[in-house]
């Protein structure tokens, strides 16, 4: 059986769920947050060490301001209300992406990272204003300035995910089959599960089913 260390998720389908159920994309984001909480609990239960969640991409700035503002308010409220609980459960929060939000949210994110930095149960990597291409360009620039040799091992040191093992598998909900500029380097050998359900409908049972399926895959990494 394959060991399981790191799960990455593209949480797609909030907007469609919201429109279908309540004629509002934002209500889909609100419901999607409930799924985030369920999956965090499940990851802890399954003793998974890393959970990487794609919450806001560098491309998501193209969305209407009303939706962007709502998403960040949701995140702010979530952290304000739930940070102590996360900390109590020994969960570590790390942001990947560039923190260039409102001063209040930037402060809150930094505070949450610092407060939880020594926790060891589950590390949540929250991808916010994250784009894989810009992460790679940034890492290459830093590597070049360091005068180190250009090797895989050296490049990895400058990725935002340095010190984090690559995801064992990726889940993308929402019945869409693409990577959307998410962890392009890190997913090179990950298994990928495309899930038809929209993110707010995804639940613990769906997650457990994927974990079970993943554990039974024969992973060759190019070997036979
Ligand atoms: C993609 O669905 C989802 C997002 C861009 C935002 C993800 C946010 C959450 C799951 C809730 C908030 C999370 C935190 C951590 C506060 P979409 O809106 O692109 O869906 P669509 O494809 O149906 O339009």
Boltz pocket constraint, residues with backbone or C-beta under 6 A from the ligand:
constraints:
  - pocket:
      binder: B
      contacts: [[A, 11], [A, 12], [A, 13], [A, 14], [A, 15], [A, 16], [A, 17], [A, 29], [A, 30], [A, 32], [A, 33], [A, 36], [A, 54], [A, 55], [A, 56], [A, 57], [A, 60], [A, 71], [A, 74], [A, 75], [A, 78], [A, 126], [A, 174], [A, 199]]
      max_distance: 6.0
